[in-house]
Amino acid sequence: MLVLISDWLSHSINGFNVVGYLTFRAVMALFTSLFLALVFGPMAIRRLQILHFGQPVRDDGPESHLKKQGTPTMGGVLILGSILVSMLLWCRLDNPYVWVTIITIVAYGAIGFADDYLKVVRHDPHGLRAKQKYLWQSVAAIVLGCSVYVLARTEDETQLVIPFFKDIMPELGILIIPLSYFVLTGTSNAVNLTDGLDGLAIITTITVAAGFGIIAWVTSNANFAEYLYLPYVPRASEVTMACTAIVGAGLGFLWFNAYPAQVFMGDVGSLALGALLGIIAILVRQEILLVLMGGIFVLETVSVILQVGSFKMTGRRIFRMAPLHHHFEKGGWPEPRVMARFWIITLVLVLLGLITLKIR
């Protein structure tokens, strides 16, 4: 919105030209979402406390988590609100990728909100049933996948980038729809599973989003895209603002979510942030790189699959407790240590992911 206003004002006042610069808007999107999260965070926490929106804690989890019973949850509304406002202010709203991203936030945020509402307000320990949740996630993923396919104007926008191989970039065509389905449902649930320790999910999301912000900027630049043998996707430029808005809102939320947490994001935050990372990877054509950079999310998900599969087939558990972060807690690691080490791993994986852009 501010871009359109600045375009009009720049005809008479030269200083407003700066608003049109991508780097300026990316930085401002970060500061805007950070400011909103920090300012409205205390108010949001107080409101959640008044409404008695407290986090239920499983009895079979780590004993150290029992003291978290009643901590305000559904703080993801603060994150999503900050991201949305920041994007509406600093993105070019005539870019369809902006609206695909916004729809992703709203759709998966609504699914997460419904799940949290049933758990917290209706005191249903199961929330949305697994089949219901997966159904609505699937519907949203298919709609978004179809949107990406319909919006594609060139082959570059449906190519699959394979890390380390610059000459192998198959054009997916309509197959981008099922790929989008698996990416969106996978990442939304993976981040949801990772959200079990104070600060873990949000700091991991921030780090991956920062990496994808760089990738979006490079992909939307014709010279860099050609130099790095990447698909040139000019409309991905606005995705950069979505990434920096995630970083800003995430840092603001982390101020209150760091150990010991004053508020949790809930499913409304984790499902939407996971899907948001997924749609960003799809729009910049780096679905495979998301698996590498979001390696912690992958490990957490795989640990649950292995744990459930092993118990059903053999009656034995592989891990002390799943997801993986609980395994280390049960082994005696303090919660801040698990979070810090998982973040270090994520940082390394994101840097490795960025290196693959050159080593191809």
JOWO-V20823 format. One record per residue. N is the residue number from 1. PSI is psi as a letter, one per 30 degrees, with the letter a starting at -180 (999 if undefined). OMEGA is omega in radians with two decimals (* if undefined). D_FIRST is the distance of its C-alpha to the first C-alpha in whole Angstrom. Layout:
n = [N	N]
psi = [PSI	PSI]
omega = [OMEGA	OMEGA]
d_first = [D_FIRST	D_FIRST]
//
This chain:
n = [1	2	3	4	5	6	7	8	9	10	11	12	13	14	15	16	17	18	19	20	21	22	23	24	25	26	27	28	29	30	31	32	33	34	35	36	37	38	39	40	41	42	43	44	45	46	47	48	49	50	51	52	53	54	55	56	57	58	59	60	61	62	63	64	65	66	67	68	69	70	71	72	73	74	75	76	77	78	79	80	81	82	83	84	85	86	87	88	89	90	91	92	93	94	95	96	97	98	99	100	101	102	103	104	105	106	107	108	109	110	111	112	113	114	115	116	117	118	119	120	121	122	123	124	125	126	127	128	129	130	131	132	133	134	135	136	137	138	139	140	141	142	143	144	145	146	147	148	149	150	151	152	153	154	155	156	157	158	159	160	161	162	163	164	165	166	167	168	169	170	171	172	173	174	175	176	177	178	179	180	181	182	183	184	185	186	187	188	189	190	191	192	193	194	195	196	197	198	199	200	201	202	203	204	205	206	207	208	209	210	211	212	213	214	215	216	217	218	219	220	221	222	223	224	225	226	227	228	229	230	231	232	233	234	235	236	237	238	239	240	241	242	243	244	245	246	247	248	249	250	251	252	253	254	255	256	257	258	259	260	261	262	263	264	265	266	267	268	269	270	271	272	273	274	275	276	277	278	279	280	281	282	283	284	285	286	287	288	289	290	291	292	293	294	295	296	297	298	299	300	301	302	303	304	305	306	307	308	309	310	311	312	313	314	315	316	317	318	319	320	321	322	323	324	325	326	327	328	329	330	331	332	333	334	335	336	337	338	339	340	341	342	343	344	345	346	347	348	349	350	351	352	353	354	355	356	357	358	359	360]
psi = [e	f	e	e	e	e	e	e	f	f	f	f	j	e	f	f	f	f	f	f	k	e	e	e	e	e	e	e	e	e	e	e	e	e	e	e	e	e	e	f	e	e	e	e	e	e	e	e	e	e	f	h	i	l	k	k	k	k	f	g	a	k	e	f	f	f	f	f	k	f	k	k	a	g	f	f	e	e	e	e	e	e	e	e	e	e	e	e	e	f	l	j	f	g	j	f	f	e	e	e	e	e	e	e	e	e	e	f	e	e	e	e	e	e	e	e	e	e	e	e	e	f	h	j	f	f	b	k	k	e	e	e	e	e	e	e	e	e	e	e	e	e	e	e	e	e	e	e	e	e	f	k	f	l	f	e	f	g	l	j	k	j	k	f	j	f	g	j	i	k	j	e	b	f	f	f	e	e	e	e	e	e	e	e	e	e	e	e	e	e	e	e	e	f	i	f	l	j	f	e	e	e	e	e	e	e	e	e	e	e	e	f	e	e	e	e	e	e	e	f	j	e	e	e	e	e	e	g	h	l	k	j	i	e	f	f	e	f	f	e	e	e	e	e	e	e	e	e	e	e	e	e	e	f	e	f	f	l	k	k	k	f	k	l	f	l	f	e	e	e	e	e	e	e	e	e	e	e	e	e	e	e	e	g	h	h	e	e	f	e	e	e	e	h	e	e	e	e	e	e	e	e	e	e	e	e	e	e	e	e	e	e	e	f	g	l	k	e	l	e	k	l	l	e	e	f	e	e	e	f	g	f	k	l	e	e	e	e	e	e	e	e	e	e	e	e	e	e	e	e	e	e	e	e	e	f	f	e	i	999]
omega = [3.13	3.12	3.14	3.11	-3.13	3.09	3.14	-3.12	-3.08	3.09	-3.13	-3.13	-3.03	-3.06	-3.11	3.11	-3.06	-3.12	3.13	-3.12	-3.08	-3.11	3.12	-3.11	3.12	3.13	-3.13	3.08	3.10	-3.10	-3.13	-3.12	3.08	3.13	-3.12	-3.13	-3.13	-3.09	-3.06	3.13	-3.14	3.13	3.13	3.14	3.12	-3.13	3.12	3.09	3.13	-3.13	-3.11	3.08	-3.08	-3.11	3.00	-3.09	3.13	3.13	-3.07	3.13	3.09	-3.09	-3.12	-3.11	-3.09	-3.14	3.14	-3.14	3.10	3.07	-3.11	3.10	-3.06	3.08	3.08	3.08	3.10	-3.14	-3.07	3.11	3.13	3.12	-3.10	3.14	-3.14	3.13	3.14	3.14	-2.93	3.11	2.98	-3.01	3.05	3.11	-3.09	3.13	3.10	-3.09	3.03	3.13	3.14	3.12	3.10	3.13	-3.08	-3.07	-3.10	3.05	3.13	3.11	3.12	3.13	3.13	3.13	3.12	-3.10	3.14	-3.13	-2.98	-3.06	-3.12	3.11	3.04	-3.05	-3.11	-3.09	3.01	3.06	-3.06	-3.14	3.13	-3.13	-3.11	3.11	-3.09	3.02	-3.14	3.12	3.13	-3.11	-3.14	3.11	-3.14	3.10	3.09	3.13	3.13	-3.14	-3.12	-3.10	-3.09	-3.14	-3.13	3.10	3.12	-3.05	3.06	3.09	3.08	3.13	3.11	-3.10	3.09	-3.13	-3.07	-3.08	3.14	3.10	-3.10	3.09	-2.98	-3.07	-3.09	3.12	3.09	3.13	3.08	3.10	3.12	3.13	-3.11	-3.14	-3.07	3.12	-3.14	-3.08	-3.14	3.12	-3.13	3.11	3.11	3.11	-3.11	-3.07	-3.14	3.10	-3.13	3.05	-3.02	-3.08	-3.04	-3.12	3.05	3.12	3.12	-3.07	3.12	3.14	3.11	3.09	-3.14	3.04	3.08	-3.13	3.13	3.13	3.14	-3.09	-3.10	3.12	-3.05	-3.09	3.13	-3.13	3.13	-3.11	-3.08	-3.13	3.10	3.02	3.12	-3.10	-3.04	-3.11	3.09	3.14	-3.11	3.08	3.10	3.13	3.08	-3.13	-3.13	3.07	3.07	-3.14	-3.12	3.14	3.13	3.11	3.10	3.11	-3.14	3.09	-3.11	-3.05	3.13	-3.07	-0.15	-2.98	3.02	-3.11	3.05	-3.12	-3.10	3.13	3.13	3.10	-3.03	3.12	-3.11	3.13	3.09	3.12	3.13	3.06	3.13	-3.11	3.08	3.11	3.13	-3.08	3.13	3.04	-3.11	-3.13	-3.12	3.14	3.10	3.12	3.12	-3.07	3.09	-3.07	3.12	3.09	3.14	-3.13	3.14	-3.13	-3.14	-3.14	3.11	3.14	3.14	-3.12	-3.12	-3.13	-3.13	-3.11	-3.13	-3.06	-3.03	-3.07	3.14	3.12	3.11	-3.10	3.09	3.08	3.09	0.02	-2.95	-3.09	3.09	3.09	-3.13	3.06	3.12	3.12	3.06	3.11	3.02	-3.09	3.13	-3.14	3.11	-3.12	-3.09	-3.10	3.08	3.11	3.10	3.11	3.13	3.13	3.12	-3.13	3.10	3.10	3.08	3.10	3.13	3.11	-3.12	3.10	-3.14	-3.10	-3.12	*]
d_first = [0	4	5	5	7	9	10	11	13	14	17	18	18	18	17	14	14	14	11	11	14	14	16	15	11	14	16	13	12	16	16	14	15	19	18	17	20	23	22	22	25	28	26	26	29	31	30	31	34	35	34	36	34	36	37	40	42	44	48	49	46	47	49	46	43	45	44	41	42	39	37	33	31	28	26	24	22	21	20	18	16	15	14	12	10	10	9	6	5	6	7	7	7	9	11	14	15	12	13	17	16	14	17	20	19	19	22	24	23	24	28	28	27	30	32	32	32	36	37	36	36	39	41	41	42	41	37	36	39	39	39	36	34	34	34	31	30	31	30	26	27	29	26	23	26	26	23	23	26	25	22	24	24	27	30	28	25	28	31	32	32	35	36	39	39	37	39	39	35	36	34	33	32	32	34	30	30	33	32	29	30	33	30	28	31	32	30	29	32	33	30	32	35	34	33	36	37	35	32	33	30	28	29	30	26	25	27	27	23	23	25	23	20	23	24	20	20	23	23	20	22	25	28	27	27	30	32	32	33	30	28	25	22	19	16	17	16	12	15	16	13	14	18	17	15	18	20	19	19	23	24	23	25	28	28	30	31	33	37	38	35	33	31	31	28	30	29	26	25	27	27	23	23	26	24	21	23	25	22	21	24	25	21	23	26	28	29	33	31	30	33	34	32	32	35	36	34	36	39	39	38	41	43	43	44	47	48	48	49	52	53	53	55	58	57	56	53	52	50	51	47	44	41	43	41	44	47	46	46	49	51	50	47	45	42	40	42	41	37	38	40	38	35	37	38	34	33	36	35	31	33	35	33	31	34	35	32	35	38	38]
//
